[in-house]
Amino acid sequence: MKRYFTLMALAWLAMSPESAAQPLALTLERTIALAADSSLESFRSKNMYLAGYWQFRMYRAERLPGLTLNLTPTQYYRDITRRYDSGDDIDVYRRQQSLYASGGLEVKQNFDALGGSFFLNSELGYMRNFGANTYSQFTTVPVRIGYYQDLLGYNPFKWQRKIEPLKFEKAKRELLANLEKVGEEATTYFFDLALAQTEYEMALENVTSTDTLYRTGEQRHRIAAITQADLLTLRLDAVNARNTLRNAEIALKRAMFSLASYLNFDRNTEIRLRLPGRPAEMTISVDEALVHARENNPQFLSLRQQVLEAEQRVDQTRREALFNASLRASIGFNQVANTFRDAYRDPLQQDVLALSLSIPLVDWGVRRGKYNVARNELSVAKISARQSELSLEEDVIMTVGDFNIQQQLVASAEEALDLALMAYSETRQRFMIGKADINSLTLSLQRQQEAQRNHIRSLRNYWLSYRKIRRLSLFDFEMKLPLSARFDYLNGIRDF
C-alpha cells in the first residue's frame, strides 16, 4: 500500500503543470508500475475485481446465521362477513370490527450439506374485537426450533460451495492477468517511444553528419577529388536528412503523446526513456510454465467454472424430473390469554411434523427433455473446455520457445550494433581522408542505423515475450513466486 501511494504521488507530480516543463525520465520498470496504478485500463480491471469480491462477500454472508424481525404494527378490519349461527343452523351476515398486531424474531441458518435450513423463532400476537362483545387476546410462541428440508430436491448450497470460491479466485486472477496485460501494453508504448526517440536522434545526427560531409565534399570537389555527381549526392543526402528529421519529430511527438495518455499523464508531458540493458540469463522450462498456467491462468479457471455450472444444471434438472418430497419439523411452546403476562405463563408444548409430496403425473416429457438438454450442454462444455485448454497450452509452449530464443537475439543484436558503430566510424574516417567513396559511406550508415533499430526491436520482443509468459502463467520466474501469493499477502487475503 505504501508503494501504491508513492507511485500515485509520482504520477501526480508528473501530471502537475510545474513538472510539465521538465522532461520525465522513465525506465521500463517504472513505466509498467505507473501503468498498473494510473492507467484507465487498470482502474477498470480493479473495479471489475471489486464486483467479484463483493459478490463473494455476499456468498460468505449467506452462510452465516441470519436474524430477521417480522412486524405487522397494526391491521384494522371493519366489514360485514358471513358466519354460521349454530343455534338457528343457518349462515348469517354480521358486522365485524377488529384490530390485529403481531411481531416475531427469527434466526435462520442454512445447512449446506443437505440443503435444508434450521430456524429458531419467537412470536407475539395481539387481537382486539370491537362491538357488542368486546375482548382482547394475546397469543405467544416464546420459543420454537425447527428444520426444513427438501428430501429429494435440488441442493443449491452444495453447488455454491464449489462454484462461488472458484468465481472469486477467477476474479482475482483476472485482475492479475489484466494488470499483466497492462504491463504488455505499457511495454509496447515504451518501445514505440524508444524507437521514435532513436529515429529522431539518428535523424538529428544524420543532419549534422550530412552537412559536415557536404561541406567536406565541396572542399574536395574544388581540388577535383570527387566528381560533381558525388557532390550532388551529398547535397541530396543533406536535404533528405532534414526531411527525415521533420518526419521523425512528428512521429516522436505522436509516440510520446500515446504513452503519456496511456499512463494518464498530461498530454504535454515530455518523456525521456532509459532503455533497459541486456537482461540476465534466464531459461524457462516449457513444462514448468505449463504447470503454472494450469494452476493460475484465469481462463483455465473459467473453463472449470463452465463445466461445474453445466454439471449443476444436469443435477438440478435430473432431480426436478423426479417427484419431490419435503420435511418440516418443529418443537416449541405457545399460549393464548387475555393479558400479556398470562400469555407467557405455563406455555403449552407445540409440535409440528409435516411431510409433503409433489408427484408429476403428466407433463408430456417436459422435465425429461430439460434433463437431456442439460446433459448435452455438459458434453459440449467439456469438449469446448478441452479445446480451449489445448489452445492455451499451445500458446504457452510457443511463447516460452520464443522467449528463450529472444535472449540469444538480444545478445546478437547488441554485438551487431557494436560492430556497426565501429564500422561506420572507420568508414567515415576513411571517407574524410579520401580512402572511401560515397556509396561505401552511405551503406555503412544504413547498416549502423538498422543495427540500432534491430537492437531496440530485440529488446522489445524479449520483454513482450516475458510479460506474455507472466500473463499466461501468472508466475514471477525471477522471484520464483506466484503472482496470486504476492497479491494475497499484500491485501491480507487468506485461504477459504
Secondary structure, DSSP 8 states (H G I E B T S, - for coil): -HHHHHHHHHHHHHHSHHHHTS-EEEEHHHHHHHHHHHSHHHHHHHHHHHHHHHHHHHHHHHTS-EEEEEEEEEEEEEEEEEEEETTTTEEEEEEEEEEEEEEEEEEEEEETTTTEEEEEEEEEEEEEE-SSS-EEEEEEEEEEEEEEEESSS--HHHHHHHHHHHHHHHHHHHHHHHHHHHHHHHHHHHHHHHHHHHHHHHHHHHHHHHHHHHHHHHHHHHTTSS-HHHHHHHHHHHHHHHHHHHHHHHHHHHHHHHHHHHTT--TT--EEEE-----------HHHHHHHHHHH-HHHHHHHHHHHHHHHHHHHHHHHTS-EEEEEEEEEEEEEESSHHHHTSS-EEEEEEEEEEE-----TTHHHHHHHHHHHHHHHHHHHHHHHHHHHHHHHHHHHHHHHHHHHHHHHHHHHHHHHHHHHHHHHHHHHTTSS-HHHHHHHHHHHHHHHHHHHHHHHHHHHHHHHHHHHH-EETTTTEEHHHHHHHHHT----
